[in-house]
Amino acid sequence: MKKTAPRRRGSRRFVILTGLSGSGKTHAIRALEDLGYFCVDNLPTMLIPTLAELAARDDSGLAKVAIVVDVREGGFLKEFPRIYRKLKTMPGVEPRLIFLEASHSALIRRFSETRRPHPLARGRSVLEGIKEERERMNTIRRLADLILDTSNLTVHELREELMRMSRDKAGPADMVVNLVSFGFKHGIPVDADLVFDVRCLPNPHFVDELRPLTGRDPAVVRYMRKHDSTKDFLDRLTAFLRFALPQYVREGKSYLTVAIGCTGGQHRSVMMAEALTKQLASVKGVRVRVKHRDS
């Protein structure tokens, strides 16, 4: 891997992902998108300077841009070296070229698994297409600021590597945790990653004066907290999430929806979601939001 020069002060990050077909560029661009980059896949080569000029403007709102360019675009192999050298001289942008590659055997296996044709095969074998592309990409490979061999990387390891190499000095953006209270009788939220059932806790619905209230009302909170089972459940669930959430952060996940359900979604699930929001506020790398779907 090549080392890049220090970042130019005040410049905008402009990452260009390229490399061999099947080397993992789609997964790589998704990792950069999770880091807050504005991402464009398969941008025509001649439009790269235009996008870079736009990103350099103070009013563009494009502090970080990442694009994928490769042999799918007809003028790429011929025009890109000249355009990349031009980018290096442009004020206001910090271009960085990342080249992804993999072994012949790894690429053949990936094309076999996806059943996709190699873009340069044109009626020939996948191996012939891979060999031609590797030879034709050598000039661009030599321009790369960073070369990454993905042969033995899983999708998750590739994401982690790209995030480590391309994140801001301040680190990746916080993972957003959406705590959603809901009622099972209205259905489980379709976007839930984790679902917890609090119907085992004392139900304020059966207390006449509490029935019209919600889990945000102090009277309902006091009623539930006077039962040991509520405290035990909250403590155990908090301990689990304090363990699990940093694991999701390290895995590169950007959003996580934690659904807390009771029968109607008005009392117990609401109270627990509110309590968890406070309990998880100090977890590093996490930003917690709460939503009450059915109350």
C-alpha positions in Angstrom: 0.0 0.0 0.0 1.2 3.5 -0.8 1.2 6.3 1.8 -0.5 9.5 0.9 0.8 13.0 1.4 -0.5 15.0 4.4 -3.9 16.5 3.8 -4.0 20.0 2.3 -5.5 22.4 4.8 -9.0 23.5 3.9 -9.3 21.1 1.0 -12.4 18.8 0.4 -11.9 15.1 0.3 -12.4 13.6 -3.1 -12.0 9.8 -3.1 -11.9 7.9 -6.4 -12.5 4.1 -6.1 -11.5 2.0 -9.0 -10.0 -1.4 -9.7 -10.8 -4.8 -11.1 -14.3 -5.9 -11.8 -15.4 -8.1 -8.9 -12.9 -6.7 -6.4 -15.5 -5.2 -4.1 -16.0 -1.6 -5.3 -19.8 -1.7 -4.6 -19.2 -2.7 -0.9 -16.4 -0.1 -0.6 -18.6 2.8 -1.8 -21.3 1.8 0.7 -18.7 1.9 3.5 -17.7 5.4 2.4 -21.4 6.4 2.2 -21.8 5.3 5.8 -18.9 7.7 6.7 -20.9 10.6 5.3 -19.5 10.8 1.8 -21.6 12.0 -1.1 -21.3 9.0 -3.4 -21.7 8.5 -7.1 -21.3 5.1 -8.9 -20.1 4.8 -12.5 -19.6 8.6 -13.1 -18.5 9.3 -16.7 -14.8 10.0 -16.7 -15.1 13.4 -18.4 -17.5 14.6 -15.6 -15.0 14.0 -12.8 -13.4 17.5 -12.9 -16.9 19.1 -13.0 -17.9 17.3 -9.8 -14.5 18.2 -8.2 -15.0 21.9 -9.0 -18.5 21.7 -7.5 -17.2 20.0 -4.4 -14.5 22.7 -4.0 -17.1 25.5 -3.7 -17.8 26.7 -0.2 -21.5 26.7 -0.8 -21.7 23.2 -2.3 -22.3 21.3 0.9 -20.0 18.5 -0.4 -17.3 18.3 2.1 -16.6 14.7 1.3 -17.2 13.1 -2.1 -16.5 9.5 -3.3 -17.0 8.1 -6.8 -16.6 4.8 -8.5 -15.1 4.7 -12.0 -14.0 1.7 -14.0 -14.0 -0.1 -17.3 -17.8 0.0 -17.6 -17.4 3.5 -19.0 -15.9 3.6 -22.5 -13.5 6.5 -22.1 -12.2 5.5 -18.7 -9.0 3.7 -19.6 -7.8 6.3 -22.1 -8.9 9.5 -20.3 -8.5 8.9 -16.6 -4.7 9.2 -16.2 -4.8 12.7 -17.7 -7.9 13.7 -15.6 -6.4 12.4 -12.4 -3.2 14.3 -12.9 -5.4 17.4 -13.5 -7.2 16.8 -10.2 -3.9 16.8 -8.4 -3.4 20.4 -9.4 -6.9 21.7 -8.6 -7.2 24.0 -5.6 -9.8 23.2 -2.9 -9.9 19.4 -3.4 -7.8 16.6 -2.0 -8.0 13.7 -4.6 -7.2 10.2 -3.4 -7.2 7.2 -5.7 -7.9 3.8 -4.1 -7.4 0.8 -6.3 -9.1 -2.5 -5.4 -7.8 -5.8 -6.8 -8.0 -9.6 -6.1 -6.4 -12.8 -7.2 -7.5 -14.6 -10.4 -9.1 -17.4 -8.4 -11.0 -15.0 -6.1 -12.4 -13.1 -9.0 -13.4 -16.2 -10.9 -15.2 -17.5 -7.8 -17.1 -14.2 -7.3 -18.2 -14.1 -10.9 -19.3 -17.7 -10.6 -21.3 -17.0 -7.4 -23.1 -14.0 -8.8 -23.5 -15.4 -12.4 -22.6 -12.0 -13.8 -20.6 -11.7 -17.0 -17.2 -10.0 -16.9 -17.5 -6.7 -18.8 -14.5 -7.5 -20.9 -15.2 -11.1 -21.6 -17.4 -10.5 -24.7 -18.1 -14.1 -25.4 -14.8 -15.4 -24.0 -14.2 -17.0 -20.6 -14.2 -15.0 -17.4 -10.5 -15.7 -16.9 -9.7 -14.2 -20.2 -11.7 -11.1 -19.4 -9.9 -10.8 -16.0 -6.4 -11.1 -17.6 -7.2 -8.4 -20.1 -8.6 -6.0 -17.6 -5.7 -6.5 -15.2 -3.2 -5.7 -18.0 -5.2 -2.7 -19.2 -5.6 -1.3 -15.7 -1.9 -1.4 -14.9 -1.3 2.2 -15.9 -4.1 3.4 -13.6 -2.9 1.1 -10.8 0.4 2.8 -10.8 -1.3 6.1 -10.1 -3.1 4.8 -7.0 -2.5 6.4 -3.6 -3.6 3.2 -2.0 -3.9 -0.4 -3.3 -6.0 -2.9 -1.5 -6.1 -6.6 -2.2 -9.5 -8.0 -1.3 -8.8 -11.7 -2.1 -9.1 -12.9 1.4 -11.4 -10.2 2.9 -15.0 -10.8 3.9 -17.5 -8.1 3.1 -17.3 -6.9 6.7 -13.5 -6.9 6.7 -13.5 -4.8 3.5 -15.9 -2.3 5.1 -13.7 -2.1 8.2 -10.5 -1.6 6.2 -12.1 1.2 4.0 -13.5 2.9 7.0 -10.2 2.8 8.8 -8.3 4.2 5.8 -10.8 6.9 4.8 -12.5 8.2 7.9 -12.0 11.6 9.3 -9.5 12.2 12.1 -12.4 12.6 14.4 -13.5 9.1 13.6 -16.6 7.7 11.9 -20.1 9.2 12.3 -22.0 8.0 15.3 -24.3 5.0 14.7 -27.9 6.2 15.0 -30.0 3.9 17.3 -33.7 4.3 16.9 -35.6 3.1 20.0 -39.2 2.5 18.8 -42.0 1.6 21.2 -44.9 -0.3 19.6 -47.9 -2.5 20.3 -47.9 -6.1 19.2 -51.5 -5.9 18.3 -50.6 -3.4 15.6 -47.7 -5.4 14.2 -43.9 -5.4 14.7 -42.1 -2.5 13.0 -40.9 -3.8 9.6 -37.5 -2.1 10.0 -36.7 -3.6 13.4 -33.2 -5.1 13.9 -33.8 -6.1 17.5 -37.2 -6.8 19.1 -37.8 -7.0 22.8 -41.1 -8.0 24.4 -42.1 -6.2 27.7 -45.5 -7.8 28.0 -44.2 -9.7 31.0 -44.1 -6.5 33.1 -47.0 -5.2 35.2 -49.6 -3.6 33.0 -50.8 -0.1 33.8 -53.8 -0.6 31.5 -55.5 -2.5 34.3 -55.3 0.5 36.7 -58.3 2.7 36.0 -56.6 6.0 36.6 -53.6 5.1 34.5 -55.4 3.6 31.5 -55.8 6.9 29.6 -52.2 7.9 30.2 -49.0 6.9 28.4 -45.6 5.6 29.5 -44.3 9.2 29.5 -46.6 10.3 32.3 -44.9 10.3 35.7 -47.8 8.4 37.3 -47.3 5.5 34.9 -43.5 5.6 35.4 -43.9 5.5 39.2 -46.3 2.6 39.0 -44.0 0.5 36.9 -40.8 1.4 38.8 -42.3 0.2 42.1 -42.2 -3.3 40.8 -38.8 -5.1 41.1 -39.4 -6.9 37.8 -39.3 -3.5 35.9 -36.0 -2.6 37.4 -34.5 -6.1 36.7 -35.7 -6.1 33.1 -34.4 -2.6 32.5 -31.0 -3.4 34.1 -30.6 -6.6 32.1 -31.7 -5.1 28.8 -29.4 -2.0 29.4 -26.4 -4.3 30.1 -27.1 -6.3 27.0 -27.4 -3.2 24.8 -24.3 -1.6 26.3 -22.4 -4.7 25.3 -24.0 -5.1 21.9 -24.1 -1.6 20.5 -20.3 -1.1 20.4 -20.1 -4.4 18.5 -22.4 -3.0 15.9 -20.4 0.2 15.7 -17.2 -1.8 15.1 -19.0 -3.8 12.4 -19.6 -0.5 10.6 -23.4 -0.3 11.0 -24.8 3.2 10.6 -28.4 2.6 11.8 -29.9 0.2 14.3 -33.6 0.0 15.1 -34.4 -1.4 18.5 -38.1 -2.1 18.9 -39.7 -2.4 22.4 -43.2 -3.9 22.3 -46.1 -4.3 24.7 -49.7 -5.2 23.9 -51.1 -1.8 22.8 -47.9 0.3 22.6 -49.1 2.9 25.1 -47.7 2.2 28.6 -45.0 -0.4 29.2 -43.1 -0.2 25.9 -43.2 3.6 26.0 -41.9 3.8 29.5 -39.1 1.3 28.7 -38.0 3.1 25.5 -37.8 6.4 27.4 -35.8 4.8 30.2 -33.4 3.1 27.7 -32.8 6.4 25.9 -31.4 7.9 29.1 -29.4 4.7 30.0 -27.7 4.5 26.6 -26.9 8.2 26.1 -23.4 7.7 27.3 -22.5 4.7 25.0 -19.5 5.8 22.9 -20.1 6.1 19.1 -23.9 6.0 19.4 -26.6 8.6 19.0 -30.0 7.5 20.4 -33.4 8.7 19.2 -36.8 7.6 20.5 -40.1 7.2 18.7 -43.4 6.0 20.0 -45.3 4.5 17.1 -48.6 3.6 18.7 -49.1 6.1 21.6 
